[in-house]
Amino acid sequence: MILNIVLCLCTFAPFLPLTRSNEYLECKYGGVREFANGRTFCNCPQNRVNTGPLCETVRVNFENLQTPLTAIREVTPTLPLHISLEFICKDFRGTGVLFTLGDYKKGLVLELALNYGQPVIALNSRRQTATVGSLHDNEWHRLDLFVAKTPIGVDVTLIVDRCVDKRRCGRKLTFNGITTTSSTISGPLALNTPSIDGHRLSELCLENIVINSELVDLFEATTMRPRARGCPKCEEACFFSEAFNSAGRCGSEGICRNPIVAAIDQYVCTCRPGYQPVLRKDHFNGSPLNTSIPCAQPVLEWQIDGPNLINIGSKGGFTVHLSLRTRQRETPVLRSRDGRLRLVIYSGKLALQLDNTSLLLPGVDLTDGWWHVIQLTVTPVIQGTTSRMVDLTVDGLWNAFHNATLSSTEYSSHSDLDGILIIEAISSCLSDVRLEMRDTRNNIIHNYLLSDGTEERQSILRRGCKTEDLCASSNPCGPREICIPEWRGYKCICKAGSSHRIIPPSTAPQCVLSSCHPNPCQNGGECFILENETVSWENETVGVLCGCSGGWTGLFCERPALARSGLQNWWLIPFFFVLILIVFWIVFYACWWKKRKLKNMASTLSNGSRFTEQQERMTLDSIAKAGEEDYRGSLNLSALKVPDVSLRPENLTVRGMSVETRPADSMLSAEGERFLAMDQPLQYAFEGYDSSPPPNYFFNSTNSNGNQSFDFSKRAI
């Protein structure tokens, strides 16, 4: 709830860069957006047809609509639904359909018609009349319809002329039994369809049809029927021969209206924001307003130094306009003296609190330093209901700039609002404060409440709204930016040839070179534009890439080839260093392996020579001792003998020659040598053989005794 919001009431508006500016909508059909005196608007072609805020075609006449006009082929507004429109009717019968919305095949169909001037609402062919008086009186009227689903049907609330006249403020119509599962009304929007009895409205002009805050543009719908555009009979008095500067009697900054087929003096001027009629009297004393004066005088601007009271009367409802210029993100703007109504700027957005109802315009930033026009309408409690209409809009636009609703009130708050409003917004600038009123012909006229200063206001309002030029005092923009002074701020825009790019790690856009015209590349370099990318070199970042030739280098090919020739092959230095380390390691490993191998061979040879010397030192006693140690018993040599039979002949023939053979034991002349002949057989025992020697190991001696045995038992020392 806005009532619980803690507002920061600053007495000084800080000077900030204009970084929260709104994205203003594009003007249509040849209109050009202009910025002047802190305001922005669409300058539309002077064809008296495109009268919308964005030069839309918003006005049609039924006189040249002999058949229904399909304004929109398919529209799907959601419920609850709000539709508003303005019209003037001089039709003799005053019977016919203004519009039909929806398709019977898709669900609900809503119809607004006149029956002898009385508004008639139809839902799916069920009709009810709102008794608010006749509206085919050749006067401009505004109708607001609120359609909402209920558990037992659908309710439609009709409000006439924002309840400026309590006698015919509005009615609530209940359609019980009409149920729908859909939350939308789907189908075309058709104008001037025949009524149930076949009648059509003829002398009627219709304009500003708004469906759920979206303005209906009739330009395409009337392309093939251009005579239906505009309302010539509503402007005859405005563009009479006594035109003011060829722009009509209301001037280039005024909007003129007159009744259908009116006298030349029956017109009313409504000034655009920032202008007012040339006032000749002090209207604070209640002097009557002259509504036929051209809008040629710029409004006064004021610096707010304290709360300012304005009197809106005691009618219970009001429509007030004011222009505000501020940089404060949190500030109160307007409140009623009894505190039931509060209009504030919260986080740059406009928010309204009335009793238990809140309205927010989240799509508009009012703190961008430009003038913004705020229009607030609050009606009295509608007859037969406990609700009042609240309508809030900014800059006369729609969609995100507009919101309207029915505000439910408690029984204790059914009374009218206090007739005193307090404008706060301290340290902001204020101008163009108007109170909307109606004249005797129901034309809208404006009472300018701050058209002149008074002694009472001199202490809380200062004339003028000046600011310091921050671009002149100190340039806060970058080297590729141009500083544009704004009201209590500044704006940085990119110079020609530069554009905004995101340069990480920063998230704020920066201006970088992004154009190849003229070519920034030197010495014949070719320029390429990078889309949404940047190239950084040393301390500069650009959005182009230079293709250098002839050995030139650098961001813009500004460095000659010799400047860096010694380092062109810098990558070879670490390569050769690593290669040398690898070769050194291989040589070292090879030497180490060879040395280790030679060491092992030397150890093996040393062990072999010691074994040979040990064999040479062996004696009979050592052999016997070894046998004694190993076998622990006597050795019977007769087991090694074979029968005294010659195993081979004494002579062998080899290659035709006779060769004498000798037994092995004949070669042993001494007894010791005979024991040496046993070396091989005994090796079997020493080397671990567990069987007898093979047959070729034997002693063939005739002198040997078969029963001879040798005792290898341990001898006594």
Residue pairs with C-beta under 8 A, 6 or more apart in sequence:
1 353
1 358
2 342
2 344
2 346
2 351
2 352
2 353
2 358
3 342
3 353
5 344
5 346
7 330
7 331
7 332
7 344
7 346
8 328
8 329
8 330
8 331
9 331
9 332
9 426
10 328
10 331
10 426
10 427
11 426
11 427
12 427
13 326
13 327
13 328
13 427
13 428
13 488
14 327
14 488
15 327
15 468
15 470
15 488
15 489
15 490
16 327
16 488
16 489
17 476
17 489
17 490
17 491
17 492
18 368
18 369
18 486
18 489
18 490
18 491
20 348
20 365
20 367
20 368
21 365
21 368
21 369
21 370
21 491
22 364
22 365
22 368
24 33
24 40
25 54
25 397
26 33
26 54
27 33
27 42
27 43
27 44
27 54
27 55
28 42
28 50
28 54
28 55
28 56
28 217
28 219
29 44
29 45
29 50
29 55
29 56
29 57
29 219
30 44
30 45
30 55
31 42
31 43
31 44
31 45
31 50
31 54
31 55
32 42
32 43
33 40
33 41
33 42
33 43
34 40
34 41
34 42
34 43
37 274
37 298
37 371
38 325
38 369
38 370
38 371
38 487
39 273
39 274
39 370
39 371
40 370
41 53
41 272
41 273
42 53
42 54
42 55
44 50
44 51
44 55
45 55
46 247
48 230
48 235
48 239
49 57
49 59
49 229
49 230
50 56
50 57
50 219
51 57
51 58
51 59
51 207
51 255
52 58
52 208
52 215
52 217
53 215
53 395
53 396
53 397
53 398
54 397
56 215
56 217
56 218
56 219
57 217
57 218
57 219
57 222
57 229
58 207
58 208
58 209
58 215
58 216
58 217
58 218
59 205
59 206
59 207
59 208
59 218
59 229
59 230
59 231
60 69
60 191
60 205
60 206
60 207
60 218
60 222
60 228
60 229
60 230
60 231
61 204
61 205
61 206
61 228
61 230
61 231
61 232
61 233
62 96
62 191
62 192
62 200
62 201
62 202
62 203
62 204
62 205
62 206
63 202
63 203
63 204
63 233
64 225
64 227
64 228
65 191
65 192
65 225
65 228
68 190
68 191
68 192
68 193
68 194
69 190
69 191
69 192
69 218
69 221
69 222
69 225
69 228
70 188
70 189
70 190
70 191
70 221
71 99
71 188
71 189
71 190
71 191
71 209
71 216
71 218
71 221
72 188
72 189
72 216
72 221
73 188
74 186
74 187
74 188
75 101
75 185
75 186
75 187
75 188
75 189
75 211
76 184
76 185
76 186
77 101
77 184
77 185
77 211
77 212
78 183
78 184
78 212
79 147
79 148
79 149
79 183
79 184
79 185
80 146
80 147
80 148
80 149
81 110
81 145
81 146
81 147
81 148
81 185
81 211
81 212
82 144
82 145
82 146
82 147
82 210
82 211
82 212
82 213
82 404
82 405
83 101
83 110
83 112
83 144
83 145
83 147
83 209
83 210
83 211
83 212
84 142
84 143
84 144
84 145
84 208
84 209
84 210
84 404
85 98
85 99
85 142
85 143
85 206
85 207
85 208
85 209
85 210
86 140
86 141
86 142
86 143
86 206
86 207
86 208
87 98
87 135
87 140
87 141
87 143
87 204
87 205
87 206
87 207
88 138
88 139
88 140
88 141
88 204
88 205
88 231
88 234
88 259
88 260
89 114
89 117
89 135
89 136
89 137
89 138
89 201
89 203
89 204
90 136
90 138
90 203
90 204
90 259
90 260
90 261
91 114
91 136
91 201
91 202
91 203
91 204
92 203
93 116
93 199
94 114
94 115
94 116
94 117
94 134
94 135
94 136
94 201
95 113
95 114
95 115
95 116
95 195
95 197
95 199
95 201
96 113
96 114
96 192
96 194
96 195
96 199
96 200
96 201
96 202
96 204
97 111
97 112
97 113
97 192
97 193
97 194
97 195
97 200
97 201
98 112
98 113
98 114
98 191
98 192
98 201
98 204
98 206
99 111
99 112
99 189
99 190
99 191
99 193
99 209
100 109
100 110
100 111
100 189
100 190
100 193
101 109
101 110
101 111
101 185
101 187
101 188
101 189
101 190
101 211
102 108
102 109
102 110
102 185
102 186
102 187
103 109
103 186
103 187
103 188
104 124
106 182
106 186
106 187
107 180
107 182
107 184
107 185
107 186
108 123
108 124
108 154
108 178
108 180
108 182
108 185
109 122
109 123
109 124
109 125
109 185
109 187
110 121
110 122
110 123
110 147
110 185
111 120
111 121
111 122
111 123
111 193
112 119
112 120
112 121
112 122
112 143
112 145
113 119
113 120
113 122
113 195
114 120
114 135
114 136
114 201
115 129
115 195
116 134
116 136
117 133
117 134
117 135
117 136
117 137
118 129
118 130
118 131
118 132
118 133
118 134
118 135
119 129
119 130
119 132
119 135
119 143
119 158
119 160
120 127
120 128
120 129
120 130
121 127
121 128
121 129
121 130
121 145
121 156
121 158
121 173
122 128
123 154
123 156
123 175
123 178
124 178
126 175
126 178
127 196
128 156
128 173
128 175
130 158
130 170
130 171
130 173
131 171
132 158
132 160
132 168
132 169
132 170
132 171
133 160
133 167
133 168
135 141
135 160
136 204
138 259
138 260
139 259
139 441
139 442
139 443
140 257
140 442
140 443
140 444
141 160
141 161
141 442
142 160
142 161
142 162
143 158
143 159
143 160
144 158
144 159
144 162
144 170
144 389
144 391
144 404
145 156
145 157
145 158
145 159
146 156
146 157
146 159
146 389
146 406
147 154
147 155
147 156
147 185
148 154
148 155
148 157
149 180
149 183
150 174
152 176
152 177
153 174
153 175
153 176
153 177
153 178
153 179
154 174
154 175
154 178
154 180
155 172
155 173
155 174
155 175
156 172
156 173
156 174
156 175
157 170
157 171
157 172
157 173
157 382
157 385
157 387
157 406
158 170
158 171
158 172
158 173
159 169
159 170
159 379
159 382
159 389
160 168
160 169
160 170
161 168
161 438
161 442
162 317
162 319
162 377
162 379
162 389
162 391
163 169
163 170
163 317
163 379
163 380
163 382
163 388
163 389
164 315
164 317
164 438
165 438
166 315
166 316
166 380
166 383
169 379
169 380
169 382
169 383
170 379
170 382
170 383
171 382
171 383
171 384
172 382
172 384
172 385
189 209
189 211
189 216
191 206
192 200
192 201
194 200
203 233
203 260
205 231
205 233
205 234
205 260
207 231
208 215
209 215
209 216
209 218
210 216
210 398
210 402
213 398
213 399
213 402
213 403
213 404
214 398
214 399
215 398
218 229
222 228
222 229
231 260
233 260
233 261
234 257
234 258
234 259
234 260
235 248
235 256
235 257
235 258
236 258
236 261
236 262
236 264
237 249
237 256
237 258
237 262
237 263
237 264
237 265
237 266
237 267
238 248
238 249
238 250
238 256
238 257
238 258
238 267
239 248
239 249
239 256
240 249
240 264
242 249
243 249
244 250
244 251
244 294
245 251
245 252
248 254
248 256
249 256
249 267
249 269
249 292
249 294
250 256
250 267
250 269
250 270
250 271
250 294
250 295
251 269
251 294
251 295
251 296
253 271
253 272
253 274
253 275
253 295
253 296
254 269
254 270
254 271
254 272
254 275
254 294
254 295
255 269
255 270
255 271
255 272
256 267
256 268
256 269
256 270
257 267
257 268
257 270
257 443
258 266
258 267
258 268
259 266
259 441
265 292
266 441
267 292
268 291
268 292
268 439
268 441
268 443
268 444
268 445
269 277
269 291
269 292
269 293
269 294
269 295
270 295
270 444
270 445
270 446
271 277
271 295
271 446
272 295
273 321
273 323
273 371
273 373
273 395
273 396
273 432
274 298
274 299
274 323
274 371
274 431
274 432
275 295
275 296
275 297
275 298
275 299
276 295
276 297
276 298
276 299
276 432
276 446
276 448
276 451
277 290
277 293
277 294
277 295
277 296
277 297
278 293
278 294
278 296
278 297
279 293
279 297
279 448
279 451
279 452
281 287
282 452
283 289
283 447
283 448
283 451
284 449
284 452
284 454
289 437
289 445
289 446
289 447
291 439
291 443
291 445
299 323
299 431
299 432
299 448
299 451
300 431
300 450
300 451
300 452
300 453
300 463
301 429
301 430
301 431
301 463
301 464
301 465
302 429
302 430
302 431
302 450
302 461
302 462
302 463
302 464
302 465
303 427
303 429
303 430
303 461
303 462
303 463
303 464
303 465
304 423
304 424
304 425
304 426
304 427
304 428
304 429
304 430
304 460
304 461
305 426
305 427
305 459
305 460
305 461
305 462
306 426
306 459
306 460
307 422
307 423
307 424
307 426
307 460
308 422
308 423
308 424
308 430
308 457
308 460
308 461
309 337
309 420
309 421
309 422
309 423
310 320
310 420
310 421
310 422
310 423
310 433
310 435
310 449
310 450
311 419
311 420
311 449
312 318
312 320
312 419
312 420
312 421
312 435
313 419
313 435
314 416
314 419
315 380
315 416
315 419
316 379
316 380
316 381
316 416
316 417
317 377
317 378
317 379
317 380
317 388
317 416
317 417
318 377
318 378
318 417
318 421
318 435
318 436
319 375
319 376
319 377
319 435
319 436
320 334
320 375
320 376
320 421
320 433
320 434
320 435
320 436
321 373
321 374
321 375
321 432
321 433
321 434
321 435
321 436
321 446
322 334
322 373
322 374
322 423
322 430
322 431
322 432
322 433
322 434
323 371
323 372
323 373
323 374
323 430
323 431
323 432
323 433
324 333
324 366
324 371
324 372
324 374
324 425
324 428
324 429
324 430
325 369
325 370
325 371
325 372
325 428
325 429
325 430
325 431
325 465
325 487
326 345
326 366
326 367
326 425
326 427
326 428
326 429
327 367
327 369
327 428
327 487
327 488
327 489
328 345
328 367
328 425
328 427
328 428
329 345
329 347
329 348
329 367
330 344
330 345
330 346
330 347
331 344
331 345
331 424
331 425
331 426
331 427
331 428
332 342
332 343
332 344
332 345
332 424
332 425
333 343
333 344
333 345
333 350
333 374
333 423
333 424
333 425
334 341
334 342
334 343
334 374
334 376
334 421
334 422
334 423
334 424
334 425
335 341
335 342
335 343
335 421
335 422
335 424
336 342
336 417
336 418
336 420
336 421
336 422
337 418
337 420
337 421
337 422
338 417
338 418
340 354
340 355
340 413
340 417
340 418
341 352
341 353
341 354
341 378
341 417
341 421
342 352
342 353
342 354
343 350
343 351
343 352
343 353
343 374
343 376
344 350
344 351
344 353
345 351
345 366
345 367
345 425
348 365
348 366
348 367
349 360
349 361
349 362
349 364
349 365
349 366
350 360
350 361
350 364
350 366
350 374
350 392
350 394
351 358
351 359
351 360
351 361
352 358
352 359
352 360
352 376
352 390
352 392
354 378
354 390
354 407
355 407
355 408
355 409
355 410
355 413
356 407
356 408
356 409
356 410
357 390
357 405
357 407
357 408
359 390
359 392
359 403
359 405
360 403
361 392
361 394
361 400
361 401
361 402
361 403
362 400
363 399
363 400
363 401
364 372
364 394
364 395
364 400
364 401
366 372
366 394
369 486
369 487
369 488
369 489
370 487
371 431
372 394
372 395
373 394
373 395
373 396
373 432
374 392
374 393
374 394
375 391
375 392
375 393
375 394
375 396
376 390
376 391
376 392
377 389
377 390
377 391
377 392
377 436
378 388
378 389
378 390
378 417
379 388
379 389
379 390
380 388
380 416
381 387
381 388
381 409
381 414
382 388
382 389
382 406
385 406
386 408
386 409
386 410
386 411
386 414
387 406
387 407
387 408
387 409
388 406
388 407
388 409
389 404
389 405
389 406
389 407
390 404
390 405
390 406
390 407
391 402
391 403
391 404
392 402
392 403
392 404
393 401
393 402
393 403
394 401
394 402
395 401
423 430
423 433
429 465
429 487
430 450
430 461
431 450
431 465
432 448
433 448
433 449
433 450
434 446
434 447
434 448
434 449
435 446
435 447
435 449
436 444
436 445
436 446
437 444
437 445
437 446
437 447
438 444
438 445
439 445
450 457
450 461
453 461
453 463
465 487
467 487
467 488
468 488
469 485
470 476
470 483
470 485
470 489
470 490
471 477
471 483
471 484
471 485
471 490
472 485
475 483
476 483
476 490
476 492
477 483
477 490
477 492
478 492
478 510
478 511
480 494
480 495
480 498
480 511
480 512
480 513
481 492
481 493
481 494
481 495
481 498
481 511
482 492
482 493
482 494
482 495
483 490
483 491
483 492
484 490
484 491
484 492
484 493
492 511
494 500
494 511
495 511
496 515
497 513
497 514
497 515
497 517
498 511
498 512
498 513
498 514
498 515
499 511
499 512
499 514
499 543
500 509
500 510
500 511
501 509
501 510
501 511
501 512
501 514
501 532
501 533
501 534
501 541
501 543
502 508
502 509
502 510
503 510
503 512
503 534
503 536
503 541
510 541
512 534
512 541
512 542
512 543
513 520
513 542
513 543
513 544
514 529
514 530
514 542
514 543
514 544
515 529
515 544
516 527
516 528
516 529
516 544
519 525
519 527
520 527
520 542
520 544
520 546
520 556
521 527
521 544
521 546
521 547
521 548
521 556
521 557
522 552
522 556
522 557
522 558
523 548
523 549
523 550
523 552
523 557
523 558
524 549
524 550
524 552
524 557
525 546
525 547
525 548
525 549
525 552
525 556
525 557
526 546
526 547
526 549
527 544
527 545
527 546
527 547
528 544
528 545
528 546
528 547
529 543
529 544
530 543
530 544
530 545
533 543
534 541
534 542
534 543
535 541
535 542
535 543
535 544
535 545
535 555
537 554
537 555
538 555
540 555
542 555
546 555
546 556
546 557
548 554
548 557
549 557
550 561
551 560
551 561
552 558
552 559
552 560
552 561
553 559
553 560
553 561
553 563
553 564
620 672
620 675
623 675
623 682
624 712
624 715
625 714
626 686
627 635
627 682
627 685
627 712
628 712
628 713
628 714
628 715
629 714
630 685
630 686
631 685
631 712
632 713
633 712
633 713
634 709
634 710
634 711
634 712
634 713
635 709
635 710
635 711
635 712
636 709
636 710
637 699
637 708
637 709
637 710
638 706
638 707
638 708
638 709
639 692
640 678
640 681
640 693
640 697
640 698
640 699
641 698
641 699
641 704
641 706
642 695
642 698
642 700
644 700
644 702
646 700
647 700
648 661
649 661
650 660
650 661
651 658
651 659
651 660
651 661
652 658
652 659
652 661
653 659
663 700
663 701
664 677
664 699
664 700
665 674
665 677
665 699
665 700
665 701
665 704
666 700
666 701
667 673
668 674
668 676
668 677
674 699
674 701
677 699
678 699
680 693
680 697
681 693
681 697
684 691
684 693
